């Protein structure tokens, strides 16, 4: 049985072979409906571009590198599940590296000097490098940065508007009648830019609501994980006047906070309402389910891969761009109450 061709995909999708090629290679603009039809046909036929022929013709490896700080963070594993099939559709394999936030390792990858790895471009979520340090790299390396740093023209950046999303999360808590709202996850150091933007959105929402910022309610964490969320919640509960709501800078932080609240006998959301960030699967099936800021991970993956490969293949040149994708605030039980079954059902309906 022969392998499917571009023409086979085009016939199944009801479009021209050129349109299929445009979708596969990310060249021309294609309407969302047409793109969806082509992608369904690609998946149905399991179309795979001829990587060997492409590599021989253009001298590229046919591989991109995705670099994340931690693979045990669900947000990154869920994002990878969208990145890998998108790259595969475009005919590229994906290499994955975990840095643990080590600035030396991150810098080595940016200079393509790590363990002899060969890759044509990089999707990079930096943790150990500052904005200035990102400029000290192999300038021939196509680079798209995810999440932590905004573009200064030296690279493309794909993410969501952290300030606006955080402001919406805190507005939601205010709308729920909460007035003493804590923030868990601030990182006021040179590589903590994403956390700083979330703190900015938190402060803006409180000012908009006419609520003062009590600095004792803004808790710093070294990472966005469960353990840090739990420790921060313990510190907040030890205050003379504890919070009646928490904005957590990740769903993992929120889960850690909820664990402590349950342990001390406080009810969520009756006593303390909690909003997280990232919309990871764990938060949809926890008890209570976690209200959250939900980035459009599929759009992040699509934009990041397509823009990276556009630079790899020479279709895109010039200064880097800032690309913001959509997000949604998803209220669940941790702010609105209800049973576990109600929380799951509403989320399934939304999807």
N, C-alpha and C positions, 0 to 999 in steps of 0.2 A: 504494500500500500504506500503510495507516494505521500510526501509531506505536503501540507496545504501551502498554496501560494497566495500572493497578494490578490491575484485575480479571483481566487476562490473566496477569499474574505469579502472582496468587493461585491461579488454576485450574491452572497448570503446577506450582506448588509443593504443591498440595493443602492450602492454608490459606485463611483468610479475608482479604479485602482489608484489614481493619483490622490484621491481623497483618503484612501486607506493609508497610502504612503505618508501623507501629511500628518495623519493621526499618529502613526507609528513613530515618525521622526520628529514630531512636535514642531513642524515648520510653520505652515500657514494657519491662520485662524479658522477654526471649524466651529459651527454652531453646537451648543450643548447636546441637542437632540441627535444630530448626526454623529457626534463623537461617541455618544452612548451606544448608538446602533453599531458603530464600527467596533467598539470595545467589547460588546456582547458577542459579535461575530468572531473576533480574535480569540476570545475565551472559549467559545463553543468549538472552534476548529483547532484549538491549542496551537495557534500559529507561532512559530519561532523563527526569527530572522536568521540568516546564514552568518553566524558570527565569524567563522573562519575566513570566509570570503571578504567580509567587511574589514577584518583586521589586516589581512594581506594587502587590501587595496589602500588603506589609509594609515597604516603603521600604528594604530592604537591598540590598546590591550583588550578593549571591550569590557572593562571592569571599572566600576566606581566604588569609592570607599565611603562608608557611612561611619562617622565617629561620634560616639555618645559617651557621656561620663560614666553612666552606670546601666548595665543591662538588667539589673534587678529592679529597676524603676519601671512600673507598668506603662507609664506614658510612652517611654521610648520603645518598649517592645511592641506596643500597639501601633505606634507610628511606623515602625519597621515593617509591620504586616501590611501597611499600605504602600510603603516605598518599594519593597522588593518586587511585587507584581507589576508596578508601574514601570520600573526599570527593565524588567524582563520583557514587557510588551514593546519597549523601545529597543530591545536587542542587547541589553547589557546585564552582566552579572554583578552582584553586590558583595563586596567585602565588608566586614564589620569589625570595628575595633572599639574597645573600652579603655578609657584613659584614667579613670578614677580621679579625674581632675588634676592629674600630674602635669604641670606646665611644661616640663622638659619633654615629656612624651608627646603632648599636643604640638609643641613647636617642631619636633622631629617629623611628625606626620605632615605638617604644613610645608616642610622642606623636602618631602618625599625621600627621607633618609632613614626610614624605620624598617629594619629587618628585610630590606630588599623588596618590599612590596611594590608592585607595579599597578598603577591605576591612572585613569584618564582625568578624573575629577573627584571632588570631595564634597559630601554633605556633612556639615560639621556643627555640633552643638558644644561649644567651648565652655569650660568651667574654670580652668586654671589660668587662661590668658586674658589680658585686658584688651580693650579696643585698640590701643596703640600697638600692642604686641602682635595682633592679627596681621598688621601690615608687613611684618618682618617674615616673609614667606617666599616660596618659589612663585614669582610673579607670573610664570607660565602655567601655574596650576589653576584650572577653573574651580571656583569655590562658591558654594552657597551655604550661608550660615543660618542655622535654625534656632529660634527661641531667644538665646541669651543676649545677643548683641544686635543693635540696630545698624543699618548700613551707613557708612560714611563715604560711599562711592568707590571703595576699594574692593567690594564684593557685593553679591546679591544677598539679601536677607529676606526670609519668608517666616512669617509668624502672625500673631494677632495683636491688636492694640491692647497691651497689658493695662495701660492706665484706664482706658474706657471700660474694659471688662471688669477690672477691680472696682471701679466706681459703680458699675451696675450691680455687682455682688453686694456691696455695702448698702446701696439704695434699697435692695430687696430686703435686707435685714431691718432697715429703717421702716419700710412699708409694713413689716411684720410687727411693728410696735416696739422694736428694741431701741434702747437709748444708750446703753453702756456697752459699746461694741469693741471687742479686742481684735488685734491683728497678730497672727502668728506666722513668722517667716521673714522678717526684715533682715537684710544683709547689707549693712552700710559700709562695704569695703569695695575696692576697685573692680573686682570681678562680680559683684552682686547686682548688676544693672537690672536684671529682670525683677528681682525682689524689690529693688528701689522703685521701679515703675509701679508695682502693685501697691507699695506703701503710698506713693503719690496719689493713686486712684482712691485709696482708702481715706486719705486726708481730704481730698476734694469732696467726696460724698458726705463726710461729716460736716464740712463747712457749708455745703449746699443745704444740709438739713438743720443748720443752726446749732449743731452739737459741738462741744469743745473736744479737742484731742487731749486725752489723758495719756501722757507718755508712758506711764506705768503699764498701759494696756497694749503697747507695741512691743512685742517680744521677738528678739532675734533668734535665729536658728542657723547652725552651720550647714545643714542639709534640709531638704524637703522630704523627710521620711517619718514613719510612724513614731519612732523613738523620740525624735525631736519634738514632734507634736504633743506627745504624752508629757514630756518634761516641761514644755511651755505651759500646757494646761494646768499642771500641778502648781507652777509658779503663779499663774493667774488666780487660781482658787485660794492661794495663801494670802492674797491681798485683803486689806480690811473691807474693801468694797469690790467684790468680784464682778466680772462681766455678766451680762445677760445674753450675749451673743458673741460669736467668734467668726472672723473671716480668716480662713486658713489658706496659705499660699499654694497648697497642693491638696489633692484628695487624700494622699497618704498622711499628711499632717492632720487633716480633718479626722481621719480614722483613729489616729493616736489620741487626739483630743477627746473624741467620743468614748474611747475605751476608758479613759480616766474618769470622765463624767459618770459613766455607768458604775465604775468601781466604787465611787464615793456616794452613790445613791441618788444622783441628780438625773432628772428626766430631760431627754432631748426630743423635741424642742421646747417643752413646757418651761423648764427652768433655764436652759441655755440653748439657743438656736445656733446651728453651725452651717456655714457655707464653705465648700472646697473649691478646687480649681483643677482642671485637666479632664474631667469626666472619664475616669478609668473604670474598667468593668467591675473592680472590687467595690466601688462606691455604689453601683447599681444593685448589688446583692448583699450589702451589709445590712445590719439592723441597728438603727434605722438606715434607710437608703440616704445617700448624701446629696444634698442640693449642691450644684456645682456650676462653674463656668465651663462650657463645652466648646473647645476649639474644633473647627472643621478639619479633622486630621486627614481625611481623604483629600481635601483641597490643598492642605499644606504639602502632602506627599506629591501630589500631581504638579503643583507649581514648582516645588523644589527640584524634582527630577527633570521636568521639562526645561526649566531655565538652566540647570546645570548642563544638560546635554546639548542645549542650544549653544552654549559657550564651547563645550568640548568639540562640537562638529562645525563650529565657525559660523553658525547662523546668527548668533548674537555676539556683539562686540560693544566696546565702550564702557562707560562707568557703571558700577554696580547700582542696583535699584533696591528700594524698600518696598516689599510686597506684603500687604496685609490681607488676610483672608477673614471670612466670617467666623463669628462665634455666637453662642446662644447661652443665656442663663437658664438652667434647668432646675426648677424648684422640685424638691422631693421631700421625704419625711423629716429630714433633719431641720427643716424650717417650717414646714406646713403641717406636720403630723400625719396621722393616718396609719393604716396597717401595712405590713410588708407587701402583701399581695397587691394592694392599691398602688404602692410605689412602683412595683415592677410592671404592672399593667399599663400605667400611664407612660412609662418610658418606652415600652414596646410599641405603644400606639404612636408616640412621637417619631420613632425611627421608621 
